[in-house]
Amino acid sequence: MTEARPGFARPDSVEELSELMTGAHRDGRSVAVCGGGTAFDDHPPGRTPNLLIDMGGLDQVIEHSPGDLILVAGAGAAISELNRVAGTGGQELLPDFPADRTDSGATLGGAIATRAVGPRRIGRLPLREVVLGVTVVLADGTIARAGGKVVKNVAGYDLAKLMTGSWGTLGIIADVAIRLYPKPQTEGFVELPGAEAALEVLGSQVAPSAVEIDRSPGGRASAVVMVEGLPESVESRTARMVDTFPGAAPGVRPSWWSRRAQAPVTIRASVSPALVPELVAQISQLEDTIGHPIQLRGSAMGVFDLGIGAADADPTIATRVVLEHLRSWSRRQLSATLLCAPAAVWDEVDAWGEVPGFGLMRTIKDQFDPDGLLSPGRGIGGL
Ligand SMILES: Cc1cc2nc3c(=O)[nH]c(=O)nc-3n(C[C@H](O)[C@H](O)[C@H](O)COP(=O)(O)OP(=O)(O)OC[C@H]3O[C@@H](n4cnc5c(N)ncnc54)[C@H](O)[C@@H]3O)c2cc1C
């Protein structure tokens, strides 16, 4: 284990991680954990921890079973490296992750903690269903294995599911068993003129892997469909879309594919697919009202990132107006939460709105981390 400087540690094994956590718990020191650091400067900002744990020492591939479609690795392993290893067996990790983050070193643990997802979410199981097992070091240093030995204070919980989207607030993910998927042989892209056409493709027999919508500030929304599979299947499905949907044209992977909008503030808006065209129209209206550029990008399944503001202007008021407008427009059929923003904006807006199930989350947090030492303030609803 290397102790680079006070307040920073890089354990090389689960046991060392456990020792660190035991010591921090005994001394009442707060702890945060860093994987690839690709979301670390994003928010919720949380409070500065007494100890920052770098997961880079736990980056080994522990087991790779192509026959069983399973890979077990340390939580500090880079997703790009795990996909390279899986590729040696003609496979890839089953969940799709955002390319901008995986290119920058996002780790397996960080992706699970933030519930990361890339465009190819259609037809693939969600992350919480493909994490088959986890080893977690709890706030007091206890090593808990999901499905393995029974640990007093986690009995009754599905640890693997609980860790997905936990933001480092319930425990530190040490290693993970994850499902693999046969790597598709080919991919094809078709461009569509707008959000309505994207919805039609979702409801068709084309079986897309992804349908993404992108709208640059001030512009019109366009959609891109991705199909994957055997070359002849990709070719025939691409041709069918071009023949069937007015305005559809063969395309290539766009430069923005699987990349987050670049803007001072990002809001996450989730709606049912049926409301997607209306949401896109609302964004154009809002842009005119607030006088700030808004970029919209996301899946026709209804999960969008809205990039707000110009680099030289304070986006606080615009952020507040967009959040409030979307929440009242949709009358509870949409969730709008702040994803990334400068610290000052977090202080000035209602970042979360009403969080469904917050009471249960609070109860679980209190059970797992009664002293509030794990990543304080970084969880959903500011937990
Ligand atoms: C608020 C927010 C929401 C996001 N939502 C999405 C999304 O919905 N879809 C998407 O594709 N991407 C999302 N991202 C981005 C993406 O998930 C991350 O960039 C990347 O996957 C994180 O990996 P990392 O290794 O760089 O994590 P880091 O940036 O190092 O850490 C990110 C968070 O995960 C925690 N963490 C890291 N490793 C562990 C571990 N081993 N055990 C426990 N906790 C750990 C950290 O404490 C921190 O809170 C989001 C980012 C933010 C800030």
The ligand as an SDF file (V2000), in Angstrom:
LIG
                    3D

 53 58  0  0  0  0  0  0  0  0999 V2000
  -24.1810   13.2440  -11.0260 C   0  0  0  0  0  0  0  0  0  0  0  0
  -23.6460   12.3720  -12.1460 C   0  0  0  0  0  0  0  0  0  0  0  0
  -24.5020   11.5120  -12.7630 C   0  0  0  0  0  0  0  0  0  0  0  0
  -24.0350   10.7220  -13.7900 C   0  0  0  0  0  0  0  0  0  0  0  0
  -24.9290    9.9480  -14.3770 N   0  0  0  0  0  0  0  0  0  0  0  0
  -24.5630    9.2560  -15.4320 C   0  0  0  0  0  0  0  0  0  0  0  0
  -25.5100    8.4900  -16.1290 C   0  0  0  0  0  0  0  0  0  0  0  0
  -26.6750    8.4610  -15.7870 O   0  0  0  0  0  0  0  0  0  0  0  0
  -25.1030    7.8220  -17.2010 N   0  0  0  0  0  0  0  0  0  0  0  0
  -23.8210    7.8580  -17.5990 C   0  0  0  0  0  0  0  0  0  0  0  0
  -23.5040    7.2320  -18.5620 O   0  0  0  0  0  0  0  0  0  0  0  0
  -22.8930    8.5310  -16.9440 N   0  0  0  0  0  0  0  0  0  0  0  0
  -23.2240    9.2510  -15.8940 C   0  0  0  0  0  0  0  0  0  0  0  0
  -22.2780    9.9870  -15.2490 N   0  0  0  0  0  0  0  0  0  0  0  0
  -20.8770    9.9390  -15.7000 C   0  0  0  0  0  0  0  0  0  0  0  0
  -20.2120    8.5730  -15.5390 C   0  0  0  0  0  0  0  0  0  0  0  0
  -20.9360    7.7050  -14.7480 O   0  0  0  0  0  0  0  0  0  0  0  0
  -18.8010    8.6780  -14.9640 C   0  0  0  0  0  0  0  0  0  0  0  0
  -18.0520    9.6140  -15.6810 O   0  0  0  0  0  0  0  0  0  0  0  0
  -17.9360    7.4070  -14.9190 C   0  0  0  0  0  0  0  0  0  0  0  0
  -18.5880    6.2460  -15.3050 O   0  0  0  0  0  0  0  0  0  0  0  0
  -17.4360    7.2370  -13.5010 C   0  0  0  0  0  0  0  0  0  0  0  0
  -16.3200    6.3810  -13.4640 O   0  0  0  0  0  0  0  0  0  0  0  0
  -14.9800    6.8500  -12.7200 P   0  0  0  0  0  0  0  0  0  0  0  0
  -14.1950    5.6210  -12.4980 O   0  0  0  0  0  0  0  0  0  0  0  0
  -14.3130    7.9320  -13.4960 O   0  0  0  0  0  0  0  0  0  0  0  0
  -15.5490    7.3990  -11.3290 O   0  0  0  0  0  0  0  0  0  0  0  0
  -15.0440    8.5980  -10.4310 P   0  0  0  0  0  0  0  0  0  0  0  0
  -15.1860    9.8940  -11.1580 O   0  0  0  0  0  0  0  0  0  0  0  0
  -13.7190    8.2880   -9.9010 O   0  0  0  0  0  0  0  0  0  0  0  0
  -16.1160    8.5480   -9.2520 O   0  0  0  0  0  0  0  0  0  0  0  0
  -17.4680    8.8520   -9.4930 C   0  0  0  0  0  0  0  0  0  0  0  0
  -18.2930    8.5440   -8.2590 C   0  0  0  0  0  0  0  0  0  0  0  0
  -18.2910    7.1390   -8.0390 O   0  0  0  0  0  0  0  0  0  0  0  0
  -17.7860    6.8360   -6.7470 C   0  0  0  0  0  0  0  0  0  0  0  0
  -16.9320    5.6480   -6.8660 N   0  0  0  0  0  0  0  0  0  0  0  0
  -15.8790    5.4650   -7.7140 C   0  0  0  0  0  0  0  0  0  0  0  0
  -15.3430    4.2460   -7.5240 N   0  0  0  0  0  0  0  0  0  0  0  0
  -16.0580    3.6550   -6.5400 C   0  0  0  0  0  0  0  0  0  0  0  0
  -15.9800    2.3940   -5.8840 C   0  0  0  0  0  0  0  0  0  0  0  0
  -15.0620    1.4890   -6.2120 N   0  0  0  0  0  0  0  0  0  0  0  0
  -16.8680    2.1330   -4.9040 N   0  0  0  0  0  0  0  0  0  0  0  0
  -17.8180    3.0350   -4.5590 C   0  0  0  0  0  0  0  0  0  0  0  0
  -17.9370    4.2480   -5.1360 N   0  0  0  0  0  0  0  0  0  0  0  0
  -17.0750    4.5480   -6.1130 C   0  0  0  0  0  0  0  0  0  0  0  0
  -16.9880    8.0440   -6.3280 C   0  0  0  0  0  0  0  0  0  0  0  0
  -16.9340    8.1910   -4.9440 O   0  0  0  0  0  0  0  0  0  0  0  0
  -17.7630    9.1700   -6.9790 C   0  0  0  0  0  0  0  0  0  0  0  0
  -18.8560    9.5600   -6.1890 O   0  0  0  0  0  0  0  0  0  0  0  0
  -22.6870   10.7700  -14.2030 C   0  0  0  0  0  0  0  0  0  0  0  0
  -21.8320   11.6130  -13.5510 C   0  0  0  0  0  0  0  0  0  0  0  0
  -22.3050   12.4210  -12.5440 C   0  0  0  0  0  0  0  0  0  0  0  0
  -21.3830   13.3420  -11.8350 C   0  0  0  0  0  0  0  0  0  0  0  0
  1  2  1  0
  2  3  1  0
  2 52  2  0
  3  4  2  0
  4  5  1  0
  4 50  1  0
  5  6  2  0
  6  7  1  0
  6 13  1  0
  7  8  2  0
  7  9  1  0
  9 10  1  0
 10 11  2  0
 10 12  1  0
 12 13  2  0
 13 14  1  0
 14 15  1  0
 14 50  1  0
 15 16  1  0
 16 17  1  0
 16 18  1  0
 18 19  1  0
 18 20  1  0
 20 21  1  0
 20 22  1  0
 22 23  1  0
 23 24  1  0
 24 25  2  0
 24 26  1  0
 24 27  1  0
 27 28  1  0
 28 29  2  0
 28 30  1  0
 28 31  1  0
 31 32  1  0
 32 33  1  0
 33 34  1  0
 33 48  1  0
 34 35  1  0
 35 36  1  0
 35 46  1  0
 36 37  1  0
 36 45  1  0
 37 38  2  0
 38 39  1  0
 39 40  1  0
 39 45  2  0
 40 41  1  0
 40 42  2  0
 42 43  1  0
 43 44  2  0
 44 45  1  0
 46 47  1  0
 46 48  1  0
 48 49  1  0
 50 51  2  0
 51 52  1  0
 52 53  1  0
M  END
$$$$
